[in-house]
Amino acid sequence: MVYRYSHIRLIRLAGLIIWLSLSIPLLLQYESFNRPFNVYLISHVLFGLVFWFVTNNIGQMSFKLKAWMSIVMLIVLVLVINHITDSGTGIFYALIISVLLAWLFPLRQSLILLTVCNLLIGFQFGYIGSELEDRTQSYVLFFIYLGVSVFSFIISLVAFRQQNAKEELRMLNTELKATQVLLADSSRINERLRISRELHDLIGHHLTALTLNLEAASHMTDGKPQSYVKKAHSIARLLLSDVREVVGKFRQSGTLDLGLAIKELLSGLPRLNVTQEIPDEFLVEDPKLAQTILRCAQELITNTMKHAQANHLKVKLARSEHSVVLVVQDDGIGLGQSKKGNGMTGMAERVKLLNGQCVYESGKGLKCTLTFPV
């Protein structure tokens, strides 16, 4: 599977190739160490370091403020390089910025930053190479850059949206697998119950009738035939006891593996480090309880991915003598002043229907503890 971070590695690789290519002129001009050249060299190195820092943190929701500061710094470095070299060298650095914007900010903010960056470079091109008599080439270079910049941004935006669609599809597939686990267990339980009823209603009733008839026959026979009748009566009673035991086991084995379902839900979550504290086999007899806990876990995980701006998620499933406890905790921004949406309200209603409790602790992240009586 290709996850978002593999795309970031490709972007980082492409950016580093451009950056290293732009390092070659610096190496060839190493003899001309003067003040402007040193500023150019420092700007070049800083651009590479900031670019590496940005691509190393893409995907972490808490990185937004630092992303703004980093992009502003990259734009300033591009303008400095253009000014120092009195040429359009900085536009090659600016192409890297165009690719990064779609992965760092929403579409509207990305377009604003792209427009501002291009306007600043365009304004700078108004006086770059002012001593030249024919400045047509400078303007041609700028408009070529403008077209390539917009094209690069659009391509990056398409890749970003495509990858988001893949992540959403993978989340839906994970939820489907988790539900499939419960459905498979539910089908198994229903089949066992059907078999147990058939055994009880058909074989059980006939064996009971046979036992009663043999009981009566044992009182109506004498001598050697009576011993055979009593033996047959004993075998029939033993067989009836075995059937009842099998029926009882079939009914008692109606359990759902809730732990496996939640593990499927947590498998391969993008952009989150997940810690699980779930027993290898966590069986629940009540299908409604298992379904409710699974849906609550699904809601909390989805909220963490969409709104919490978290990097780490911890899920714990435990059982006491009288209750089942689900704990979901993240290291995001917490609830703050935000109101509960429809998903959280629906989750609270599900918990209430089963006489459970829902407790939120919002500080450094959000911790939700759901307790269901058993």
Helices and strands as residue ranges (DSSP letters): H 4-28, H 35-57, G 61-63, H 64-85, H 90-104, H 107-125, H 136-198, I 199-204, H 205-220, H 224-252, E 256-257, H 258-266, E 273-277, E 283-284, H 287-307, E 312-319, E 323-330, H 342-353, E 357-362, E 366-373
